[in-house]
Amino acid sequence: MTKITAHEARELAGPTVEERVVAVYPLIREAAEKKQRRVVLHDWWAHQGYAGSKDYKQARMILEGEGYTVRFFYEERQFVDMYTIVEW
């Protein structure tokens, strides 16, 4: 059996929902300082939003509980555009 440290296990498991939400706050601050009223989130936020996963719904609920508006954008043309928009 190969041992694994707790740190390695966390790295392999990836971020929790709460950690993903916390990672959005610097993006929100940066956009707000530029007088913008929204951020567009890709990668995990796009794929999980499209799937309507339990984790996505929880992350969305956390942000909405703090007063943000969260919506998923999907548009299919020659290519597919999909992402999550967080507005304030």
C-alpha positions in Angstrom: 0.0 0.0 0.0 1.3 3.5 -0.9 0.9 6.1 1.8 -0.5 9.5 0.9 -0.4 12.6 3.0 -3.5 14.6 3.9 -2.1 17.5 1.8 -1.7 15.2 -1.2 -5.2 13.8 -0.7 -6.7 17.4 -0.7 -4.7 18.2 -3.9 -6.0 15.1 -5.6 -9.6 15.7 -4.4 -9.7 19.3 -5.7 -11.3 22.3 -4.1 -14.4 22.1 -2.0 -17.5 24.1 -3.0 -16.7 26.6 -0.4 -13.1 26.9 -1.6 -14.4 27.5 -5.2 -16.7 30.3 -3.9 -13.9 31.9 -1.9 -11.7 31.9 -5.1 -14.3 34.1 -6.8 -14.2 36.9 -4.3 -10.9 38.4 -5.5 -12.3 38.4 -9.1 -15.4 40.2 -7.8 -13.3 42.8 -5.9 -11.1 43.4 -9.0 -14.1 43.9 -11.2 -15.8 46.2 -8.7 -12.7 48.3 -8.3 -12.9 48.8 -12.1 -16.5 50.0 -11.7 -17.9 46.8 -13.3 -21.0 45.1 -12.0 -20.3 41.5 -13.0 -17.8 38.7 -13.5 -17.9 35.9 -15.9 -16.8 32.5 -14.7 -15.6 29.7 -16.9 -14.1 26.2 -16.5 -15.7 24.5 -13.4 -18.5 27.1 -13.3 -19.4 26.5 -16.9 -19.3 22.7 -16.9 -21.0 22.2 -13.5 -23.6 24.9 -14.4 -24.4 23.1 -17.6 -24.7 19.8 -15.8 -26.8 21.4 -13.0 -24.7 19.6 -10.5 -25.4 19.5 -6.7 -22.1 21.3 -6.1 -22.9 24.1 -8.6 -26.3 24.6 -7.0 -24.7 24.8 -3.6 -22.1 27.3 -4.8 -24.8 29.4 -6.4 -26.9 29.3 -3.2 -23.9 30.6 -1.2 -23.3 33.5 -3.6 -27.1 34.4 -3.8 -27.3 34.2 0.0 -24.7 37.0 0.1 -26.8 39.2 -2.3 -25.3 38.3 -5.6 -27.3 37.4 -8.7 -26.0 34.2 -10.3 -27.1 33.0 -13.7 -25.9 30.5 -16.2 -25.5 31.5 -19.9 -25.6 29.1 -22.7 -25.7 29.9 -26.5 -25.1 27.5 -29.3 -24.1 28.7 -32.7 -21.1 27.4 -34.6 -19.5 27.0 -31.2 -21.0 26.8 -27.8 -20.7 29.7 -25.3 -21.4 28.8 -21.8 -20.4 30.3 -18.5 -21.7 31.6 -15.2 -22.4 35.3 -14.6 -22.2 36.7 -11.1 -23.7 40.2 -10.8 -24.2 42.8 -8.0 
